[in-house]
């Protein structure tokens, strides 16, 4: 039996003879971007944090660049929305037909402002605004700047061919359609959690102001088939006056028609609203929200976005594309933020708002929270609140679980022990404090961070030798989440095969703990805690010495894991000497000596191992299992992870290799810009050698690119206050 649904898209134009109007204004020149379809612009939009909700949340991807499509706003499993024009009986349904192609004048986390001309002299200023998780609008401002009268129709079209559109009614009173659609919980990367209340059946409204002149529902395989509904095939191409006025039943495509007539110099305004909710909720709640959005003052929210971006460092970019990456990185992290809900008493984040996938809604993890190093420059209070989620849900013994958020701590117990995550907690908190200078936050962060490291000293150092092992569920605790050349040395490439990371004195964890101790010392000094500064300084020095004494290999001049049982570079007869990106972490953590750093730089800049075209791979390119193909999520045998490359960059700066740091930043920028030009998305990981990727998109931690640029251009915390 077919599960059907409808999503109708409503568009309308109101003729206002001689009306003078201005586009929604962005009065900050720094935020005016004028991006065309070939620019590296991030084009996903989601509701602002304060108007977002966990369930039935809809984010949209804007396609303003594909020549053979109309400007399209797509929401995962919820259809493609588009406006199609017919002027003087000429149907204009593709951007390649436009007299002037779309230019995005400004782009924010929840909205885009565009200008284009579908027909010469017909100037359109379009604002797409995701008002809330359940309502989005398109505001159209149209002017006839030509010298002939223009007459025709504008069609709002929604296309959802996944066999689920069902029109419930067309309501003149509601000024549009009520319809339903179905969304499965299955996802390519990870399924939605059924126990968390994700709906599958949705109710929608598409309404306009004023009401449309006609409306219709149609079968059809692609949005291009709507051409025939608007034009009809005949020898004389008769002018189509009406759509088919379908008011109930199944469809693949629905549309609303609004007739227009514009004298030279005349202007028109238009707005349409698409609302969506869990079908179990009352229709009245959706109708109320949609009605409010019909009359909402968009200028107010444009101004709010301009104010939001006032605090970011105003880097003077020589390359326009770099600026687009910079602003897009802030858009990415901001649109991942969610308001307090359930057990999360402070704002928290999803890994990604679009598409919606299981672990993307699995709450915060400390390594994803490194994105706060960028976000703090946009909203320092919100960045602090996100970190406070960990503090408020921290266990009495100091334990911080793998995930934290509205469902509380998620510990994923294994062999009777709870799972934590890679400790980047105090580093992140100190970086936030450097910008906010909030001593109350620093004190709370210091106390939580100290308790956490004391817990790791007890629980992640079984032999109490001062070096650390991952927990029993190491495959997620160590952030790999998939097959790793060392930790699954005996697994024949199987993700869930034998994991030995809890049997090694792990270089990455030990270095991360040392780094936490380094920043706890800085916190203690800032808080005038002399005893604490002495304690953490001594512990850092001792841990650094152990790393250099046991994990540095004089023969290779590189750092490796060692066996917990005998501190050797062998485990059950197999060598642990596999060159991974974590071999450079001792520079990031201030552990390596000047001489060791110089040797590491030789490895780093070797094009046969780590100095690849698009950055530093997770595994050296001369390793037998290295691959540069990104064929799915969680690949650690070659692909690039921007957060880890950023740590390498920080390490270079720590030891005075500023020019190399700039070159690495350039590689990272090239990797990101190519993807943003080609598909306008950020990605979980990147290939060191190729441009084709297949992994989760729009991952929060790619927002680290804003911090990369702040650091490289020397606009960091110290410089921020003076610029």
C-alpha positions in Angstrom: 0.0 0.0 0.0 1.4 3.4 -0.9 2.0 5.8 1.9 1.2 9.2 0.5 1.6 12.7 1.4 1.6 16.2 0.1 3.8 19.1 0.4 2.4 22.0 -1.4 4.5 25.1 -2.1 2.7 28.4 -2.2 3.9 31.5 -3.9 2.1 34.7 -4.5 2.6 38.1 -5.9 0.6 41.1 -4.9 0.4 43.9 -7.5 1.1 47.2 -5.9 1.1 49.8 -8.6 3.9 52.3 -8.4 5.0 51.0 -4.9 8.5 52.0 -4.0 10.2 49.4 -1.8 13.7 48.5 -0.7 15.1 45.0 -0.2 15.6 43.9 3.3 18.8 45.8 4.2 22.1 44.6 5.4 23.7 47.7 6.7 27.1 46.1 7.5 29.3 46.2 4.4 31.5 43.4 5.7 28.5 41.0 5.5 27.6 41.8 1.9 29.1 39.0 -0.1 27.6 39.1 -3.6 28.3 35.4 -4.3 27.5 33.8 -7.6 27.0 30.1 -8.3 30.7 29.4 -8.7 31.7 30.8 -5.3 32.5 28.7 -2.3 29.2 29.5 -0.4 27.7 27.3 2.2 24.0 27.2 1.5 22.2 25.2 4.2 19.8 27.1 6.5 18.2 26.2 9.8 16.1 28.0 12.3 17.7 30.2 14.9 18.4 28.6 18.2 15.6 30.2 20.1 13.0 29.1 17.5 14.3 25.5 17.1 12.9 22.3 18.4 14.2 18.7 18.6 11.4 17.0 16.7 10.0 17.7 13.2 12.9 20.1 12.6 13.4 21.2 9.0 16.6 22.7 7.6 16.9 23.6 4.0 19.6 23.3 1.3 19.5 26.1 -1.3 20.5 25.3 -4.8 21.1 28.6 -6.5 23.8 27.3 -8.8 22.6 24.3 -10.9 21.8 25.7 -14.4 19.1 23.3 -15.3 17.0 23.8 -12.2 15.0 26.6 -10.7 16.2 28.2 -7.4 15.3 25.3 -5.1 15.0 24.9 -1.3 15.3 21.2 -0.3 14.6 19.6 3.0 15.6 16.1 3.6 12.7 13.7 2.9 10.3 16.8 2.8 10.5 17.8 -0.8 12.0 20.5 -3.1 10.4 23.9 -3.2 10.8 26.2 -6.2 9.3 29.3 -7.9 8.6 29.0 -11.7 7.8 32.1 -13.7 5.7 32.5 -16.8 5.9 36.0 -18.3 4.1 36.9 -21.5 3.6 33.2 -21.9 7.3 32.4 -21.8 7.9 29.7 -19.1 11.1 30.4 -17.2 11.9 27.3 -15.1 15.7 27.0 -15.2 18.4 29.3 -14.0 20.1 28.9 -17.3 17.2 30.8 -18.8 17.5 33.8 -16.5 18.5 37.1 -18.0 20.7 37.6 -14.9 21.6 34.6 -12.7 21.1 34.6 -9.0 23.6 36.4 -6.8 23.5 35.9 -3.0 24.0 39.3 -1.5 24.1 38.1 2.1 23.9 34.7 3.9 23.2 34.0 7.5 22.6 30.8 9.6 18.8 31.0 9.0 18.4 33.1 5.8 19.7 34.0 2.4 19.2 37.2 0.4 19.3 36.9 -3.4 18.9 39.1 -6.5 18.2 37.9 -10.0 16.3 38.7 -13.2 14.3 35.8 -14.7 13.5 38.1 -17.7 15.4 41.2 -18.7 14.1 44.1 -16.8 12.2 42.0 -14.3 14.2 42.4 -11.1 13.6 40.0 -8.2 14.9 40.4 -4.7 14.2 37.2 -2.8 14.7 36.5 0.9 14.5 32.9 2.1 14.1 32.7 5.9 13.8 29.6 8.0 11.8 31.2 10.8 11.5 28.2 13.0 11.9 24.4 12.9 8.4 24.3 11.6 8.0 27.3 9.3 9.9 28.8 6.5 9.1 31.7 4.2 10.1 33.2 0.9 9.7 36.9 0.6 9.7 38.2 -3.0 10.1 41.8 -4.1 9.6 42.3 -7.9 10.0 45.4 -10.0 9.5 45.9 -13.7 12.5 48.0 -14.7 11.8 47.6 -18.4 9.7 49.8 -20.7 7.0 47.3 -21.6 4.1 45.9 -19.6 4.7 42.4 -18.2 1.8 39.9 -17.6 1.8 36.4 -16.5 1.8 34.0 -13.6 4.1 32.9 -10.9 3.9 29.3 -9.8 5.0 27.9 -6.4 5.9 24.3 -6.9 6.7 21.6 -4.5 8.1 18.3 -5.7 8.2 15.2 -3.6 8.3 12.0 -5.7 9.0 9.6 -2.8 5.5 8.2 -3.0 4.2 10.0 0.1 2.4 13.2 -1.0 -1.3 13.4 -0.1 -3.4 16.5 -0.4 -5.9 16.7 2.5 -7.6 19.8 1.4 -7.3 23.1 -0.3 -8.7 25.7 2.1 -9.7 29.2 0.8 -10.0 30.3 4.4 -6.5 29.1 5.2 -5.3 30.6 1.9 -3.6 27.4 0.8 -3.1 23.6 1.1 -3.2 21.2 4.1 -1.3 18.0 3.2 0.6 15.2 4.7 3.9 13.3 4.0 5.8 10.4 5.4 9.4 10.2 6.4 11.2 6.9 7.4 13.6 6.7 10.3 16.2 4.9 8.2 19.2 6.9 7.3 22.3 6.3 5.2 24.8 6.9 8.0 22.8 6.1 11.1 19.1 5.6 11.8 17.0 7.9 14.0 16.3 6.6 17.5 12.7 5.3 17.6 12.6 5.6 21.4 13.1 9.3 21.2 9.9 10.2 19.6 10.9 11.1 16.1 7.7 11.3 14.0 7.2 9.6 10.7 3.9 11.1 9.8 3.8 14.9 9.1 1.2 17.5 8.6 2.0 20.5 6.4 0.5 23.8 5.5 1.5 26.0 2.5 -0.3 29.3 2.6 -0.1 32.6 0.8 -1.1 36.2 1.2 -3.1 36.9 -0.8 -4.8 33.7 -1.8 -3.6 32.1 -5.1 -5.6 32.5 -8.3 -5.4 28.8 -9.0 -3.8 25.6 -7.7 -3.1 22.1 -8.8 -1.7 18.7 -8.0 0.1 16.5 -10.6 1.9 13.3 -11.1 5.4 13.5 -12.7 8.9 12.3 -12.3 10.7 15.6 -12.1 10.0 19.2 -11.4 10.7 19.9 -15.1 7.4 18.1 -15.9 5.6 21.1 -14.4 6.4 22.9 -17.6 3.6 21.0 -19.4 1.1 22.0 -16.7 2.0 25.6 -17.1 2.4 25.6 -20.9 0.6 22.6 -22.4 1.8 21.0 -25.6 -0.1 22.3 -28.6 0.7 23.9 -31.9 -0.2 27.3 -30.8 0.8 27.1 -27.1 -2.5 28.3 -25.8 -2.2 30.5 -22.7 -2.9 28.3 -19.7 -5.3 30.2 -17.5 -5.7 27.8 -14.6 -4.2 24.7 -13.0 -6.2 21.6 -12.4 -7.6 22.6 -9.0 -6.9 19.2 -7.4 -8.2 19.4 -3.8 -7.6 15.8 -2.5 -5.6 12.7 -3.1 -2.2 11.6 -4.2 0.3 13.7 -6.1 4.0 13.9 -6.8 3.9 17.7 -7.4 1.7 20.5 -6.2 1.6 24.1 -7.3 -0.1 27.4 -6.7 -0.6 30.0 -9.4 -0.7 33.8 -8.9 -1.4 36.1 -11.8 0.6 39.3 -12.2 0.5 42.4 -14.3 3.3 44.9 -14.0 3.4 48.2 -15.9 6.8 49.8 -16.4 8.2 51.0 -13.1 5.6 49.0 -11.1 6.5 46.8 -8.2 5.1 43.8 -6.5 5.6 42.1 -3.1 5.0 38.4 -2.3 5.3 36.0 0.6 4.6 32.3 1.0 5.0 30.2 4.1 5.5 26.5 4.4 4.7 25.0 7.8 5.3 21.5 9.1 4.5 19.5 12.3 4.2 16.1 13.7 0.9 14.8 12.5 0.0 13.8 16.1 0.0 17.5 17.1 -3.2 19.6 16.7 -3.7 21.4 13.4 -4.6 24.5 15.3 -1.0 24.9 16.6 0.4 24.7 13.1 -2.2 27.1 11.7 -1.4 29.7 14.4 2.3 29.5 13.7 1.9 29.8 9.9 -0.5 32.7 10.3 2.1 34.6 12.4 4.9 34.0 10.0 2.7 35.4 7.1 3.0 38.8 8.7 6.4 38.6 10.4 8.7 41.6 10.0 11.7 40.0 8.1 13.7 43.2 8.5 13.8 42.7 12.2 15.5 39.3 11.8 17.9 40.6 9.1 19.0 43.2 11.7 19.3 40.5 14.4 21.7 38.6 12.2 23.7 41.7 11.5 24.0 42.2 15.2 24.9 38.6 15.8 28.0 39.0 13.5 29.2 42.3 15.0 31.6 40.5 17.4 33.5 38.4 14.9 37.1 39.5 14.0 36.9 41.6 10.8 39.7 39.9 8.9 40.8 41.8 5.8 40.8 39.0 3.3 42.7 39.3 0.0 40.7 36.4 -1.4 36.9 36.7 -1.6 36.5 32.9 -1.4 38.4 32.8 2.0 35.9 35.3 3.4 33.0 33.1 2.2 34.5 30.1 4.0 35.0 32.2 7.1 31.4 33.4 7.3 30.1 30.0 6.2 31.9 28.3 9.1 30.2 30.6 11.6 26.8 29.9 9.9 27.5 26.2 10.2 28.2 26.2 13.9 25.4 28.6 14.8 22.8 26.7 13.0 23.7 23.5 14.9 22.9 25.2 18.3 19.7 24.1 20.0 17.8 25.7 22.9 17.7 24.2 26.5 15.4 21.2 26.6 14.8 18.4 29.0 18.0 17.5 30.9 20.0 20.2 29.0 19.5 23.3 31.1 21.8 25.3 28.8 21.9 25.5 25.0 23.5 22.5 23.3 24.2 21.4 19.7 23.4 18.8 17.1 26.3 17.5 15.0 24.3 18.5 11.9 20.9 20.0 11.2 20.6 18.9 7.6 20.3 16.1 6.8 18.8 14.7 9.9 20.5 11.5 10.9 20.8 9.4 14.1 24.1 10.2 15.8 23.9 13.7 14.4 21.2 14.2 17.0 23.1 12.2 19.6 24.1 15.2 21.7 27.5 16.8 22.5 30.8 15.0 22.5 34.0 16.7 23.7 35.9 16.4 20.4 33.0 18.0 18.5 33.0 20.8 21.1 36.4 22.0 19.8 34.1 23.9 17.4 33.5 26.2 20.3 37.0 27.6 19.6 35.4 29.3 16.6 31.9 29.8 17.9 33.1 31.8 20.9 33.9 34.7 18.6 30.3 34.8 17.4 28.5 34.2 20.7 30.7 33.8 23.7 27.7 33.3 26.1 26.3 30.5 24.0 29.7 28.8 23.7 30.0 28.9 27.5 26.5 27.5 28.0 27.3 24.6 25.6 30.3 23.7 27.8 28.3 24.0 30.9 26.1 21.2 29.7 29.1 18.9 30.5 29.6 20.5 33.8 26.0 20.3 34.9 25.8 16.6 33.9 29.2 15.6 35.2 29.1 12.6 37.6 30.0 13.1 41.2 33.3 11.3 40.8 34.3 13.6 37.9 33.4 11.4 35.0 32.2 13.0 31.8 30.2 10.7 29.6 30.7 10.1 25.9 27.6 12.2 25.1 25.6 14.9 27.0 22.5 16.7 26.1 18.7 16.7 26.7 18.6 13.0 27.3 21.3 13.3 30.0 24.6 11.5 30.1 25.1 8.6 27.6 27.8 6.3 28.9 27.6 3.3 26.5 28.8 0.9 29.2 31.2 -1.9 28.0 32.6 -4.7 30.2 31.0 -3.0 33.1 32.7 0.4 32.6 31.2 3.6 31.2 32.6 5.3 28.1 34.0 8.8 28.1 35.6 10.6 25.1 38.8 12.1 24.1 39.7 14.8 26.7 39.7 18.2 25.0 37.7 19.8 27.8 40.0 22.2 29.6 41.7 23.3 26.3 38.3 24.2 24.9 37.3 26.0 28.1 40.5 28.0 28.3 40.2 29.0 24.7 36.6 30.3 25.4 37.9 32.2 28.4 40.6 33.9 26.4 37.8 35.6 24.5 35.0 36.0 27.1 37.2 36.8 30.1 34.4 35.5 32.3 36.1 34.5 35.6 32.9 32.7 36.9 33.0 30.5 33.9 36.7 29.9 34.2 36.4 28.9 37.9 33.6 26.4 37.2 35.5 25.1 34.2 38.6 24.7 36.2 36.9 22.7 39.0 35.1 20.4 36.5 38.3 19.9 34.4 40.4 19.1 37.5 37.9 16.5 38.7 37.7 15.0 35.3 41.5 14.5 34.9 41.7 13.1 38.4 39.1 10.6 37.3 41.2 9.6 34.2 44.3 9.3 36.4 42.4 6.7 38.4 40.3 4.9 35.7 42.4 5.2 32.5 45.9 4.3 33.9 45.4 0.7 35.0 49.1 0.0 35.7 49.5 3.5 37.3 52.7 4.2 35.3 51.6 7.7 34.3 50.6 6.8 30.8 47.0 6.2 29.8 44.9 3.5 28.1 41.6 3.9 26.4 38.5 2.4 28.1 37.0 -1.0 27.2 34.9 0.6 24.5 37.9 2.2 23.0 36.7 2.2 19.4 34.3 5.2 20.2 36.1 6.6 23.2 39.3 7.2 21.1 37.1 9.1 18.5 37.9 6.7 15.7 34.5 5.1 15.5 35.8 2.8 12.7 38.7 0.7 11.7 42.2 2.0 12.7 45.5 0.6 11.6 46.9 0.2 15.1 44.0 -0.2 17.5 42.5 -2.9 15.3 45.8 -4.4 14.3 44.3 -7.9 14.4 40.9 -7.1 12.9 41.5 -7.5 9.1 39.9 -4.2 8.4 36.7 -4.9 10.3 35.2 -2.0 12.2 33.9 -4.1 15.1 36.8 -6.5 15.2 39.3 -6.9 18.1 40.2 -3.5 19.6 43.5 -3.3 21.5 43.4 0.4 22.4 42.7 -0.5 26.1 45.9 -2.6 26.1 48.2 0.1 24.9 49.7 3.1 26.6 48.0 5.3 24.0 50.0 8.2 22.6 46.9 10.2 21.7 45.2 9.8 25.1 48.4 10.4 27.1 49.2 13.5 25.1 45.6 14.8 25.4 45.8 14.3 29.2 49.1 16.2 29.2 47.5 19.0 27.2 44.6 19.2 29.7 47.1 19.4 32.6 48.9 22.3 30.7 45.7 24.3 30.5 44.6 23.4 34.0 47.9 25.0 35.1 47.1 28.2 33.1 43.6 28.3 34.7 45.0 27.9 38.2 47.4 30.7 37.6 44.7 32.9 36.3 42.6 32.1 39.4 45.5 32.8 41.7 45.5 29.2 42.9 49.2 28.7 43.6 48.8 25.1 44.9 46.7 24.1 41.9 49.2 25.7 39.5 52.0 23.8 41.1 50.1 20.5 41.0 49.2 20.7 37.4 52.5 22.1 36.3 54.3 19.2 38.0 51.9 16.6 36.5 52.3 18.1 33.1 56.1 18.0 33.3 56.0 14.4 34.5 53.6 13.2 31.8 55.6 15.0 29.1 58.8 13.3 30.3 57.1 9.9 30.1 55.9 10.6 26.6 59.3 11.6 25.5 61.1 8.7 27.4 58.8 5.9 26.2 56.8 7.0 23.1 59.5 8.7 21.2 61.4 6.4 18.9 65.0 7.5 18.3 65.3 5.3 15.3 62.4 6.8 13.4 62.3 10.2 15.1 58.6 9.8 15.6 56.1 9.2 18.4 54.1 5.9 18.7 51.8 4.0 21.0 53.5 1.5 23.3 52.4 -1.8 24.8 51.0 -1.3 28.3 52.7 -4.6 29.3 56.3 -3.8 28.5 56.4 -0.2 27.1 57.7 -1.6 23.8 56.8 -0.7 20.2 55.5 -4.3 19.7 52.2 -6.0 20.7 51.9 -9.8 20.4 54.8 -9.8 18.0 53.4 -7.1 15.7 54.9 -3.6 15.3 53.0 -0.6 16.7 55.2 1.7 14.6 52.6 3.0 12.2 52.9 6.7 11.5 49.6 8.4 12.3 48.6 12.0 12.6 48.6 11.7 16.3 52.4 11.5 16.1 52.4 15.3 15.8 50.2 15.9 18.9 53.2 16.3 21.2 53.8 19.6 19.4 50.2 20.7 19.9 50.5 19.8 23.6 53.8 21.6 24.2 55.4 18.2 25.0 58.1 17.8 22.3 61.5 19.4 22.6 62.7 21.9 20.0 64.9 19.1 18.5 62.0 16.6 18.4 59.8 19.2 16.8 62.4 19.8 14.1 62.4 16.0 13.3 58.6 15.9 13.3 58.5 18.7 10.8 60.7 16.6 8.4 58.1 13.9 8.6 55.2 16.4 8.2 56.6 18.0 5.1 57.4 14.8 3.3 55.0 14.6 0.3 55.3 10.8 0.3 53.8 10.6 3.8 51.9 13.5 5.3 52.3 16.7 3.2 49.5 15.9 0.8 47.6 18.2 -1.6 44.7 18.9 0.7 46.2 18.6 4.1 47.6 16.1 6.6 46.1 12.6 6.4 45.3 10.5 9.5 47.7 7.8 8.3 50.9 8.2 6.4 50.5 7.7 2.7 53.3 5.1 2.6 51.5 2.9 5.1 50.3 -0.4 3.6 46.6 0.2 4.5 46.6 3.9 3.6 43.7 5.0 1.4 42.8 8.5 0.3 39.3 7.5 -0.8 36.5 8.8 1.4 33.8 6.2 0.9 31.8 6.6 4.1 31.9 8.0 7.6 34.5 7.5 10.2 37.5 6.8 8.0 40.9 6.9 9.9 43.2 5.2 7.5 44.0 8.2 5.3 41.2 10.8 5.1 41.6 14.3 6.5 39.8 15.5 9.6 39.9 19.3 9.9 40.0 19.4 13.7 43.1 17.2 13.8 44.8 19.2 11.0 44.0 22.2 13.1 45.9 20.7 16.0 48.9 20.1 13.8 48.6 23.7 12.7 48.6 24.8 16.4 51.6 22.7 17.1 53.5 24.3 14.2 52.7 27.8 15.7 53.7 26.6 19.2 57.2 26.0 17.9 57.6 29.0 15.6 56.9 27.3 12.2 54.5 30.0 11.2 55.1 29.8 7.5 54.4 26.1 7.5 51.3 26.7 9.5 50.1 29.1 6.8 50.9 26.6 4.1 48.9 23.9 6.0 46.0 26.3 6.4 46.2 26.9 2.6 45.8 23.2 2.0 42.9 22.9 4.3 41.2 25.9 2.7 41.7 24.4 -0.8 40.0 21.2 0.4 37.1 23.0 1.8 36.7 25.6 -1.0 36.6 22.9 -3.7 33.7 21.2 -2.0 31.8 24.5 -1.4 32.2 25.4 -5.0 31.1 22.0 -6.3 28.3 21.2 -3.9 28.1 24.1 -1.3 28.4 21.7 1.7 30.9 21.1 4.4 31.8 17.4 5.0 32.8 15.2 8.0 36.2 14.3 6.4 38.1 15.1 3.2 40.3 13.2 0.9 44.0 14.2 1.0 44.4 13.5 -2.7 40.9 13.6 -4.4 37.9 15.9 -4.6 35.1 13.2 -4.6 33.7 12.4 -1.2 31.1 10.2 0.3 30.6 10.9 4.0 28.2 12.8 6.3 27.7 16.4 5.3 27.5 19.7 7.2 29.4 18.4 10.3 29.7 21.0 13.1 33.4 20.6 13.5 34.2 22.0 10.1 33.4 25.3 11.7 37.0 25.1 12.9 37.9 26.8 9.6 36.9 30.1 11.1 39.4 29.6 13.9 42.1 28.5 11.4 41.7 31.9 9.6 41.6 33.9 12.8 44.8 32.3 13.9 46.6 32.6 10.6 45.6 36.2 10.2 46.5 36.9 13.8 43.1 38.1 14.8 42.9 36.0 17.9 41.6 36.7 21.4 44.3 39.3 22.2 43.7 41.1 18.9 39.9 40.9 19.0 39.3 43.6 21.5 41.4 46.2 19.6 39.9 45.7 16.2 
